[in-house]
């Protein structure tokens, strides 16, 4: 009878220890999965933020480039317009000078 009681006691202790061990393993596994999940979420958030920042920079650079191209185009049109206005004025002045010379020679 003693052997049987001691054996039962031993089995109960082993069983309790095994249950405790499984609980600990289960808790650690759950904690590990939580940490992995949190790290993955954090990583995805960082990747997303970096991508957004990159797109914002590309967008700003593109806007700046378009503004510069636009300014240069406006400046070019202003120069062409000024030159176009200046040319008839010069032709007109030369024609007036020529007429005055012809007129002087005729008189």
TIFIZA-111733 format. One record per residue: residue in three letters; x, y, z of N, C-alpha, C in turn; residue number from 1; chain. Coordinates in steps of 0.02 Angstrom, whole numbers, m for minus. Example, Ala and Ser with C-alpha at 12.3 -4.5 7.8 and 13.67 -1.06 7.14 Angstrom:
% TIFIZA-111733
{res:ALA; nu:660; nv:m284; nw:390; cau:615; cav:m225; caw:390; cu:660; cv:m165; cw:390; n:1; chain:A};
{res:SER; nu:642; nv:m112; nw:354; cau:684; cav:m53; caw:357; cu:645; cv:2; cw:394; n:2; chain:A};
This chain:
% TIFIZA-111733
{res:UNK; nu:41; nv:m60; nw:0; cau:0; cav:0; caw:0; cu:43; cv:63; cw:0; n:1; chain:A};
{res:UNK; nu:99; nv:62; nw:37; cau:142; cav:121; caw:41; cu:171; cv:137; cw:m28; n:2; chain:A};
{res:UNK; nu:192; nv:86; nw:m61; cau:222; cav:96; caw:m128; cu:169; cv:127; cw:m173; n:3; chain:A};
{res:UNK; nu:110; nv:103; nw:m169; cau:56; cav:128; caw:m210; cu:41; cv:202; cw:m194; n:4; chain:A};
{res:UNK; nu:37; nv:219; nw:m131; cau:24; cav:288; caw:m111; cu:81; cv:334; cw:m133; n:5; chain:A};
{res:UNK; nu:143; nv:310; nw:m123; cau:200; cav:351; caw:m143; cu:201; cv:359; cw:m219; n:6; chain:A};
{res:UNK; nu:184; nv:306; nw:m254; cau:183; cav:309; caw:m328; cu:129; cv:359; cw:m350; n:7; chain:A};
{res:UNK; nu:72; nv:356; nw:m319; cau:18; cav:403; caw:m335; cu:41; cv:475; cw:m321; n:8; chain:A};
{res:UNK; nu:72; nv:484; nw:m262; cau:97; cav:551; caw:m245; cu:147; cv:575; cw:m297; n:9; chain:A};
{res:UNK; nu:192; nv:529; nw:m317; cau:243; cav:546; caw:m366; cu:211; cv:566; cw:m432; n:10; chain:A};
{res:UNK; nu:163; nv:526; nw:m454; cau:128; cav:542; caw:m517; cu:92; cv:609; cw:m513; n:11; chain:A};
{res:UNK; nu:63; nv:623; nw:m455; cau:28; cav:687; caw:m447; cu:77; cv:746; cw:m451; n:12; chain:A};
{res:UNK; nu:135; nv:737; nw:m420; cau:186; cav:790; caw:m423; cu:211; cv:800; cw:m494; n:13; chain:A};
{res:UNK; nu:225; nv:743; nw:m527; cau:249; cav:747; caw:m597; cu:196; cv:781; cw:m640; n:14; chain:A};
{res:UNK; nu:133; nv:760; nw:m630; cau:78; cav:789; caw:m669; cu:72; cv:864; cw:m657; n:15; chain:A};
{res:UNK; nu:76; nv:885; nw:m592; cau:73; cav:957; caw:m577; cu:131; cv:995; cw:m609; n:16; chain:A};
{res:UNK; nu:190; nv:967; nw:m604; cau:249; cav:1000; caw:m634; cu:241; cv:1005; cw:m710; n:17; chain:A};
{res:UNK; nu:215; nv:951; nw:m740; cau:206; cav:952; caw:m813; cu:154; cv:1005; cw:m832; n:18; chain:A};
{res:UNK; nu:99; nv:1007; nw:m794; cau:48; cav:1058; caw:m808; cu:78; cv:1128; cw:m800; n:19; chain:A};
{res:UNK; nu:116; nv:1138; nw:m746; cau:147; cav:1204; caw:m735; cu:195; cv:1220; cw:m792; n:20; chain:A};
{res:UNK; nu:233; nv:1171; nw:m814; cau:281; cav:1182; caw:m868; cu:244; cv:1201; cw:m933; n:21; chain:A};
{res:UNK; nu:190; nv:1165; nw:m947; cau:151; cav:1182; caw:m1007; cu:121; cv:1252; cw:m1002; n:22; chain:A};
{res:UNK; nu:98; nv:1271; nw:m944; cau:71; cav:1339; caw:m935; cu:125; cv:1391; cw:m949; n:23; chain:A};
{res:UNK; nu:184; nv:1380; nw:m921; cau:239; cav:1427; caw:m931; cu:258; cv:1432; cw:m1005; n:24; chain:A};
{res:UNK; nu:264; nv:1373; nw:m1036; cau:282; cav:1373; caw:m1108; cu:228; cv:1410; cw:m1147; n:25; chain:A};
{res:UNK; nu:165; nv:1397; nw:m1131; cau:110; cav:1429; caw:m1166; cu:111; cv:1505; cw:m1156; n:26; chain:A};
{res:UNK; nu:122; nv:1527; nw:m1094; cau:126; cav:1599; caw:m1080; cu:184; cv:1631; cw:m1118; n:27; chain:A};
{res:UNK; nu:242; nv:1598; nw:m1118; cau:300; cav:1625; caw:m1154; cu:286; cv:1628; cw:m1229; n:28; chain:A};
{res:UNK; nu:254; nv:1577; nw:m1255; cau:238; cav:1577; caw:m1327; cu:191; cv:1634; cw:m1344; n:29; chain:A};
{res:UNK; nu:140; nv:1643; nw:m1302; cau:93; cav:1699; caw:m1313; cu:130; cv:1765; cw:m1310; n:30; chain:A};
{res:UNK; nu:172; nv:1774; nw:m1260; cau:211; cav:1836; caw:m1254; cu:255; cv:1846; cw:m1315; n:31; chain:A};
{res:UNK; nu:287; nv:1792; nw:m1338; cau:332; cav:1797; caw:m1396; cu:292; cv:1818; cw:m1458; n:32; chain:A};
{res:UNK; nu:233; nv:1788; nw:m1468; cau:191; cav:1806; caw:m1525; cu:169; cv:1880; cw:m1520; n:33; chain:A};
{res:UNK; nu:153; nv:1902; nw:m1460; cau:134; cav:1973; caw:m1451; cu:191; cv:2019; cw:m1470; n:34; chain:A};
{res:UNK; nu:251; nv:2002; nw:m1446; cau:309; cav:2044; caw:m1461; cu:324; cv:2045; cw:m1536; n:35; chain:A};
{res:UNK; nu:321; nv:1986; nw:m1567; cau:334; cav:1982; caw:m1640; cu:281; cv:2024; cw:m1676; n:36; chain:A};
{res:UNK; nu:218; nv:2018; nw:m1656; cau:165; cav:2055; caw:m1688; cu:176; cv:2130; cw:m1679; n:37; chain:A};
{res:UNK; nu:193; nv:2152; nw:m1618; cau:206; cav:2223; caw:m1606; cu:265; cv:2248; cw:m1647; n:38; chain:A};
{res:UNK; nu:319; nv:2209; nw:m1650; cau:377; cav:2229; caw:m1689; cu:360; cv:2234; cw:m1763; n:39; chain:A};
{res:UNK; nu:320; nv:2187; nw:m1787; cau:300; cav:2188; caw:m1858; cu:258; cv:2249; cw:m1873; n:40; chain:A};
{res:UNK; nu:212; nv:2265; nw:m1828; cau:170; cav:2325; caw:m1837; cu:214; cv:2387; cw:m1836; n:41; chain:A};
{res:UNK; nu:260; nv:2391; nw:m1788; cau:305; cav:2449; caw:m1785; cu:346; cv:2454; cw:m1849; n:42; chain:A};
{res:UNK; nu:372; nv:2398; nw:m1873; cau:412; cav:2399; caw:m1934; cu:371; cv:2423; cw:m1993; n:43; chain:A};
{res:UNK; nu:311; nv:2398; nw:m2000; cau:268; cav:2419; caw:m2055; cu:251; cv:2493; cw:m2049; n:44; chain:A};
{res:UNK; nu:240; nv:2517; nw:m1988; cau:227; cav:2589; caw:m1979; cu:287; cv:2631; cw:m2000; n:45; chain:A};
{res:UNK; nu:347; nv:2608; nw:m1982; cau:407; cav:2645; caw:m2001; cu:417; cv:2645; cw:m2076; n:46; chain:A};
{res:UNK; nu:408; nv:2586; nw:m2107; cau:414; cav:2582; caw:m2180; cu:364; cv:2628; cw:m2213; n:47; chain:A};
{res:UNK; nu:302; nv:2628; nw:m2188; cau:250; cav:2670; caw:m2216; cu:268; cv:2744; cw:m2208; n:48; chain:A};
{res:UNK; nu:291; nv:2764; nw:m2148; cau:311; cav:2834; caw:m2137; cu:368; cv:2854; cw:m2185; n:49; chain:A};
{res:UNK; nu:417; nv:2810; nw:m2192; cau:473; cav:2826; caw:m2237; cu:449; cv:2833; cw:m2309; n:50; chain:A};
{res:UNK; nu:403; nv:2790; nw:m2329; cau:377; cav:2794; caw:m2398; cu:339; cv:2859; cw:m2408; n:51; chain:A};
{res:UNK; nu:299; nv:2877; nw:m2358; cau:262; cav:2941; caw:m2362; cu:311; cv:2999; cw:m2367; n:52; chain:A};
{res:UNK; nu:362; nv:2998; nw:m2324; cau:412; cav:3052; caw:m2325; cu:446; cv:3055; cw:m2393; n:53; chain:A};
{res:UNK; nu:462; nv:2997; nw:m2421; cau:496; cav:2995; caw:m2487; cu:451; cv:3024; cw:m2540; n:54; chain:A};
{res:UNK; nu:387; nv:3004; nw:m2540; cau:340; cav:3032; caw:m2589; cu:333; cv:3107; cw:m2581; n:55; chain:A};
{res:UNK; nu:331; nv:3131; nw:m2518; cau:325; cav:3203; caw:m2506; cu:386; cv:3239; cw:m2535; n:56; chain:A};
{res:UNK; nu:446; nv:3211; nw:m2524; cau:506; cav:3243; caw:m2551; cu:506; cv:3243; cw:m2627; n:57; chain:A};
{res:UNK; nu:487; nv:3186; nw:m2657; cau:484; cav:3183; caw:m2730; cu:433; cv:3234; cw:m2756; n:58; chain:A};
{res:UNK; nu:376; nv:3238; nw:m2722; cau:324; cav:3285; caw:m2743; cu:349; cv:3356; cw:m2737; n:59; chain:A};
{res:UNK; nu:381; nv:3373; nw:m2681; cau:408; cav:3441; caw:m2672; cu:459; cv:3458; cw:m2726; n:60; chain:A};
{res:UNK; nu:504; nv:3410; nw:m2740; cau:555; cav:3422; caw:m2792; cu:522; cv:3432; cw:m2860; n:61; chain:A};
{res:UNK; nu:470; nv:3392; nw:m2875; cau:436; cav:3399; caw:m2939; cu:402; cv:3467; cw:m2944; n:62; chain:A};
{res:UNK; nu:370; nv:3488; nw:m2889; cau:337; cav:3554; caw:m2888; cu:390; cv:3608; cw:m2899; n:63; chain:A};
{res:UNK; nu:446; nv:3603; nw:m2863; cau:499; cav:3652; caw:m2870; cu:524; cv:3654; cw:m2943; n:64; chain:A};
{res:UNK; nu:533; nv:3595; nw:m2972; cau:558; cav:3591; caw:m3041; cu:508; cv:3624; cw:m3088; n:65; chain:A};
{res:UNK; nu:444; nv:3609; nw:m3080; cau:393; cav:3640; caw:m3123; cu:392; cv:3716; cw:m3114; n:66; chain:A};
{res:UNK; nu:400; nv:3739; nw:m3052; cau:401; cav:3811; caw:m3040; cu:461; cv:3843; cw:m3075; n:67; chain:A};
{res:UNK; nu:519; nv:3810; nw:m3071; cau:578; cav:3837; caw:m3104; cu:569; cv:3838; cw:m3180; n:68; chain:A};
{res:UNK; nu:543; nv:3783; nw:m3207; cau:531; cav:3780; caw:m3280; cu:482; cv:3835; cw:m3300; n:69; chain:A};
{res:UNK; nu:430; nv:3843; nw:m3259; cau:380; cav:3894; caw:m3273; cu:411; cv:3964; cw:m3271; n:70; chain:A};
{res:UNK; nu:452; nv:3978; nw:m3220; cau:485; cav:4043; caw:m3214; cu:530; cv:4056; cw:m3274; n:71; chain:A};
{res:UNK; nu:569; nv:4004; nw:m3293; cau:615; cav:4012; caw:m3350; cu:575; cv:4025; cw:m3414; n:72; chain:A};
{res:UNK; nu:519; nv:3990; nw:m3423; cau:477; cav:3999; caw:m3482; cu:449; cv:4070; cw:m3484; n:73; chain:A};
{res:UNK; nu:426; nv:4094; nw:m3426; cau:400; cav:4163; caw:m3422; cu:456; cv:4212; cw:m3439; n:74; chain:A};
{res:UNK; nu:514; nv:4202; nw:m3411; cau:571; cav:4247; caw:m3425; cu:588; cv:4245; cw:m3499; n:75; chain:A};
{res:UNK; nu:587; nv:4186; nw:m3529; cau:603; cav:4180; caw:m3600; cu:552; cv:4217; cw:m3642; n:76; chain:A};
{res:UNK; nu:488; nv:4209; nw:m3625; cau:436; cav:4245; caw:m3663; cu:444; cv:4321; cw:m3655; n:77; chain:A};
{res:UNK; nu:461; nv:4342; nw:m3595; cau:471; cav:4415; caw:m3584; cu:529; cv:4439; cw:m3628; n:78; chain:A};
{res:UNK; nu:584; nv:4402; nw:m3630; cau:641; cav:4422; caw:m3671; cu:623; cv:4423; cw:m3745; n:79; chain:A};
{res:UNK; nu:589; nv:4370; nw:m3767; cau:569; cav:4368; caw:m3838; cu:523; cv:4427; cw:m3854; n:80; chain:A};
{res:UNK; nu:476; nv:4441; nw:m3808; cau:430; cav:4496; caw:m3819; cu:468; cv:4563; cw:m3822; n:81; chain:A};
{res:UNK; nu:515; nv:4573; nw:m3775; cau:554; cav:4635; caw:m3774; cu:593; cv:4642; cw:m3839; n:82; chain:A};
{res:UNK; nu:626; nv:4587; nw:m3860; cau:665; cav:4590; caw:m3922; cu:620; cv:4604; cw:m3982; n:83; chain:A};
{res:UNK; nu:560; nv:4574; nw:m3982; cau:514; cav:4584; caw:m4038; cu:490; cv:4656; cw:m4040; n:84; chain:A};
{res:UNK; nu:479; nv:4685; nw:m3981; cau:458; cav:4756; caw:m3978; cu:517; cv:4801; cw:m3999; n:85; chain:A};
{res:UNK; nu:577; nv:4785; nw:m3976; cau:636; cav:4825; caw:m3991; cu:651; cv:4825; cw:m4066; n:86; chain:A};
{res:UNK; nu:641; nv:4768; nw:m4099; cau:659; cav:4763; caw:m4170; cu:617; cv:4811; cw:m4213; n:87; chain:A};
{res:UNK; nu:551; nv:4813; nw:m4207; cau:514; cav:4862; caw:m4248; cu:533; cv:4934; cw:m4231; n:88; chain:A};
{res:UNK; nu:548; nv:4947; nw:m4167; cau:568; cav:5015; caw:m4149; cu:634; cv:5033; cw:m4183; n:89; chain:A};
{res:UNK; nu:680; nv:4986; nw:m4185; cau:744; cav:4999; caw:m4219; cu:734; cv:5009; cw:m4294; n:90; chain:A};
{res:UNK; nu:693; nv:4965; nw:m4323; cau:679; cav:4971; caw:m4395; cu:647; cv:5039; cw:m4409; n:91; chain:A};
{res:UNK; nu:600; nv:5057; nw:m4366; cau:565; cav:5122; caw:m4374; cu:614; cv:5180; cw:m4368; n:92; chain:A};
{res:UNK; nu:659; nv:5177; nw:m4318; cau:708; cav:5230; caw:m4309; cu:755; cv:5235; cw:m4370; n:93; chain:A};
{res:UNK; nu:777; nv:5176; nw:m4395; cau:821; cav:5177; caw:m4453; cu:785; cv:5205; cw:m4514; n:94; chain:A};
{res:UNK; nu:721; nv:5187; nw:m4521; cau:683; cav:5212; caw:m4578; cu:674; cv:5288; cw:m4573; n:95; chain:A};
{res:UNK; nu:660; nv:5312; nw:m4512; cau:652; cav:5384; caw:m4502; cu:719; cv:5419; cw:m4517; n:96; chain:A};
{res:UNK; nu:774; nv:5390; nw:m4493; cau:840; cav:5420; caw:m4507; cu:854; cv:5421; cw:m4582; n:97; chain:A};
{res:UNK; nu:836; nv:5365; nw:m4614; cau:848; cav:5362; caw:m4686; cu:807; cv:5415; cw:m4723; n:98; chain:A};
{res:UNK; nu:744; nv:5422; nw:m4705; cau:701; cav:5473; caw:m4736; cu:729; cv:5543; cw:m4723; n:99; chain:A};
{res:UNK; nu:753; nv:5554; nw:m4662; cau:781; cav:5620; caw:m4646; cu:842; cv:5633; cw:m4689; n:100; chain:A};
{res:UNK; nu:884; nv:5583; nw:m4699; cau:944; cav:5592; caw:m4741; cu:924; cv:5604; cw:m4813; n:101; chain:A};
{res:UNK; nu:876; nv:5565; nw:m4836; cau:853; cav:5574; caw:m4905; cu:824; cv:5644; cw:m4912; n:102; chain:A};
{res:UNK; nu:785; nv:5664; nw:m4863; cau:753; cav:5730; caw:m4864; cu:805; cv:5785; cw:m4864; n:103; chain:A};
{res:UNK; nu:856; nv:5778; nw:m4822; cau:910; cav:5828; caw:m4819; cu:946; cv:5832; cw:m4886; n:104; chain:A};
{res:UNK; nu:960; nv:5773; nw:m4914; cau:995; cav:5772; caw:m4979; cu:952; cv:5803; cw:m5034; n:105; chain:A};
{res:UNK; nu:889; nv:5792; nw:m5029; cau:844; cav:5819; caw:m5080; cu:839; cv:5894; cw:m5074; n:106; chain:A};
{res:UNK; nu:837; nv:5918; nw:m5013; cau:832; cav:5991; caw:m5002; cu:900; cv:6021; cw:m5018; n:107; chain:A};
